[in-house]
């Protein structure tokens, strides 16, 4: 075997020597694949959570329809009851065709009142949902063909009370009262 000269040995050592690069010399690309995996998992989790929450929190209701007033109604059509329930801090006010029903809804035909009247007042600080259901039942007996009720609330009323009013007006035990519940904007 041939002997290497010192210059050749120096050249081979120089070329085969492993040397670490200075951090400023590295090209440095970020590996974003683990980051993308985390982001995709978060997106999937959020989509599933919101779709489940939306499915559980739906309330079947209809918005009132826009009409042109009396001119849009045909002459042979009877005027509707236009039943409206307003939830306020003192209780529930039930109105129909422009008149408020007197407290208790005892006689639906002859119990209209004017002024600040609470049809179903609160009892011991709690809303009387059973009383509202009973009032709706009496109205349904007088107007069996009516299926629609508009529910509105004072803006300061909590959402849970609006939902409880909707439930109280829809059914009484197994009897269906007013299945078409419309949510109207509250007025102050």
Protein Blocks (a to p, Z undefined) as FASTA:
>chain_A
ZZddfklmmmmmmmmpccdddfklpgoiadfklmmmmmmmmmmmmmmmmmmmmmmmpccd
ddddddebjmlpcfklccdfkiacdddfklccddeehiacdehilammlmccehjddfba
ceehiacfklmmmmmmmmmmmmmmbcbdcddddfkbcfklmmmmmmmmmpgcjbcfblca
cdddddZZ
